[in-house]
């Protein structure tokens, strides 16, 4: 909101100048302003809908996405205000001040209520709290919170802050090189991988600023001194937004395990470089996060020599309302369970007091342990441990207690990484918000669908939903570049690298993996139906079509249409709900609509209290301005119009605002019906020229009606005052029409937009005047009111004037309405001469809809 904010702050009482005489603006220019205004209105309404979805949990905003979307919506609102003033000749300057006031309030709500980011490049974990997320990143801020405020055991360590990241990027122009690469980052997966590799090489080859290297070395030495023995370290990412309530970035950034203290500076660069991995870039793109807002903090903590480790959820995503802790555990280091590469033992601890309600023991052949040379290595697990639980019952109950405590402390369900060392000590390695999902519709009585071939029925639901597609086996990361839209990925083990194709695939099935793994988290974020830990996935043959019912962990052969009818895979049901925060603070200044009634004295710019109010006011006044577009026709303008040559009751002249006529038409000053390319104009003229209405024969006139017209014409104003004449003007584009008709002593105007966007489509009608006595003119208005009211218009009448509006209908419906209004225009020309009594109004309405046009002609 920076540039717009600067302009609004500088705004005083003199907003951008607009011409004071709207009639002086050329029709095409005025229409251009109008069209741009409609597009801006669509953008704002879309954002309002997204914000309302976020309030209900149906949509999640990334940490930077919300600000970016608000920025665009506010700018679009400004465009609407500016263009209304350009169209109207500056009659609504007060709207600028209203928008400035609302904008200032929103900026106040966006002021992050956290501790200020410290200038230190390195911060000890003992000083880390979740209030310092801007400096420490979400992961390390939360881990410091656990260490310093809950009393649970957390490995000692320190954080290399986002200030250090800034210093690194500014050193030797590294930031400029990265921005240059990202500016041309393509969508094509192969080219994106190449750009990513270039950036990561730049980071890995960068020289640390002297002050930063010295700070890391001092913090490492102090950590070794505090521990008092030789130690190995873990260097892990803690980017802004990572492990937040909205987004997890699960598995997108690097963690380097079993690091020598002297290698910390080099490993720091590895973690920073992972910020620019191809999957991470795509993830940020998918969630609307600007690259220039991305910053990386890095945590350095003591490595726990784990006997067993894993992940637990303080709530079971399948039954989120129940007091159930879900635990995945593996022997050795827990990275295999987190990455989905090792089949874990799975436990459910339920009830109060807690008890182990469910246990599934996997066969574990190999485990990952810290290698003496650094990193991790796989070793064979002893035969007597392969089918044995890797964790004891008392330890499971202790895990449940920790999970409940952390959920209560953070105020939301938690996703927790843990490890237990050789002495039996439990260490908390991570705690982040857990996105809760719609529970799969399972039950004890459930059975596969009859008559359908079941290819597989096993595994664990990682994300509920139904997806249909062609099976594609993924064996390596390179295979992801070949994944096509609508496919079903089948792989040996789950992987967070699948995030690169989650916008394109319809389902994921893996032989190995757990519901608490990184890929499962990402699948729930993207709403991709996923089954993990299903050995039967090997039976799914590449190139065959299957239907995946992830909620019931079943895969059917072919397309099962009955399941698709109730599929959850709509991108919403499994998406993370938003947690209280900026959305709740911003929504009252964006979403509510306080300006309801345009006729109310309170319908004024000064009463606008939300973005929605401003757009509503602009929308209403813009229609009123465009309604009178035909009133601006001057004799000097008529030279630019072309005459429509057709059998019509009035002479029609067309102003082409862009796309109203076929190419080359009108060069001789005339066009035919075949030359009309404007959708709304063609529809209206189709009704106007309906051969069933014989307007060209003598009209039936009652004696009273004739005398009434004669009397009014003698005592009323001269013909010039009535705008008499048979000329009618149509200002039209491919999707827009303003048709002003003066036939006899009455006038009518139709203003319409008829395109593919339902939100933009509308029809307005203004009808009034006439030469008969007032009571006859009023009867005709009541007739018009009866017709358009039945068509779905909102109608307002005043004496012999009717104003009606219909909006947000599909294009085909708008076309049909315009044809009907064309017929109505012909039938109404001198209907007041037949309006002898109030009793004839309703019969004429019925006759019109029965196509009994002889009654009118």
Beta strands, then each sheet from edge to edge (+ up, - down):
strand 1: 122-124
strand 2: 157-160
strand 3: 233-239
strand 4: 255-259
strand 5: 296-302
strand 6: 306-313
strand 7: 324-331
strand 8: 345-350
strand 9: 355-360
strand 10: 366-370
strand 11: 376-380
strand 12: 414-421
strand 13: 426-433
strand 14: 454-457
strand 15: 460-463
strand 16: 466-474
strand 17: 487-493
strand 18: 507-512
strand 19: 529-532
strand 20: 545-549
strand 21: 554-557
strand 22: 642-644
strand 23: 651-658
strand 24: 670-671
strand 25: 727-733
strand 26: 736-743
strand 27: 746-753
strand 28: 762-769
strand 29: 794-798
strand 30: 801-807
sheet 1: 1+ 2- 5+ 3- 4+
sheet 2: 9+ 8- 7+ 6- 12+ 13-
sheet 3: 10+ 11-
sheet 4: 14+ 21- 20+ 16- 17- 18- 19- 15+
sheet 5: 24+ 22+ 23- 25- 26+ 27- 28+ 30- 29+
end
